[in-house]
Amino acid sequence: MNRSLIAWTILISVFILFYVWQRVEIVKMGYQIDKLQEESTALINKNKSFQLEIVRLKSFDRVETLVKEMGLMPPKKFESIEFENPEIN
């Protein structure tokens, strides 16, 4: 009877330890999921910010202002330069 009681006590202790370990792992995974979701949201917001910056930098008004600041002028008429390709002759 004494051996049986010890065996049952050990068996129940193992099950309890396994259950506690399993619950702790589930909680840790929950925290990891929350952290990854926060990181994902931050990266999505950063990407949106970069997309807006790209649109701003590509805007015609900005480019036109930079061109004027650099002293560049539009061509007065269509100009083209023809080059001969020595490989064709």
C-alpha positions as CSV (number, residue, x, y, z in Angstrom):
1,M,0.0,0.0,0.0
2,N,2.8,2.4,0.8
3,R,4.5,1.8,-2.6
4,S,1.2,2.4,-4.4
5,L,0.7,5.7,-2.6
6,I,4.2,6.8,-3.5
7,A,3.7,5.8,-7.1
8,W,0.4,7.7,-7.3
9,T,2.0,10.7,-5.7
10,I,4.8,10.7,-8.2
11,L,2.5,10.2,-11.1
12,I,0.2,13.0,-10.0
13,S,3.2,15.3,-9.4
14,V,4.5,14.7,-12.9
15,F,1.1,15.5,-14.4
16,I,0.8,18.7,-12.3
17,L,4.3,19.7,-13.3
18,F,3.6,19.1,-17.0
19,Y,0.3,21.1,-16.7
20,V,2.1,24.0,-15.0
21,W,4.9,23.9,-17.6
22,Q,2.4,23.8,-20.4
23,R,0.5,26.8,-19.0
24,V,3.7,28.8,-18.6
25,E,4.7,28.1,-22.2
26,I,1.3,29.2,-23.4
27,V,1.6,32.5,-21.5
28,K,5.1,33.1,-22.8
29,M,3.9,32.5,-26.4
30,G,1.0,34.9,-25.8
31,Y,3.5,37.6,-24.8
32,Q,5.6,36.8,-27.9
33,I,2.6,37.1,-30.1
34,D,1.7,40.5,-28.6
35,K,5.3,41.7,-29.1
36,L,5.3,40.6,-32.7
37,Q,2.0,42.2,-33.4
38,E,3.3,45.5,-31.9
39,E,6.4,45.2,-34.1
40,S,4.3,44.5,-37.1
41,T,2.1,47.5,-36.5
42,A,5.2,49.7,-36.0
43,L,6.7,48.4,-39.3
44,I,3.4,49.0,-41.2
45,N,3.2,52.6,-39.9
46,K,6.9,53.1,-40.8
47,N,6.2,51.8,-44.3
48,K,3.2,54.2,-44.7
49,S,5.4,57.0,-43.6
50,F,8.0,56.1,-46.2
51,Q,5.4,55.8,-48.9
52,L,4.2,59.4,-48.0
53,E,7.8,60.6,-48.1
54,I,8.3,59.1,-51.5
55,V,5.2,60.8,-52.8
56,R,6.3,64.1,-51.3
57,L,9.8,63.8,-52.8
58,K,8.5,62.9,-56.2
59,S,6.0,65.7,-56.3
60,F,6.2,67.9,-59.4
61,D,6.1,71.1,-57.3
62,R,9.1,70.1,-55.3
63,V,11.1,69.0,-58.3
64,E,10.2,72.3,-60.1
65,T,11.3,74.3,-57.1
66,L,14.6,72.4,-56.9
67,V,15.2,72.9,-60.7
68,K,14.6,76.7,-60.3
69,E,16.9,76.8,-57.3
70,M,19.6,75.1,-59.3
71,G,19.2,77.6,-62.1
72,L,18.1,75.1,-64.7
73,M,15.9,76.2,-67.5
74,P,13.6,74.2,-69.8
75,P,14.9,73.9,-73.4
76,K,13.8,76.7,-75.7
77,K,13.1,74.3,-78.6
78,F,13.4,70.6,-79.1
79,E,17.1,69.8,-79.5
80,S,18.5,66.5,-80.5
81,I,22.0,65.3,-81.2
82,E,22.6,62.4,-83.6
83,F,25.6,60.1,-83.1
84,E,27.0,57.8,-85.7
85,N,27.4,54.2,-84.6
86,P,30.8,53.0,-85.9
87,E,29.7,49.4,-85.7
88,I,26.9,49.9,-88.3
89,N,29.2,51.2,-91.0
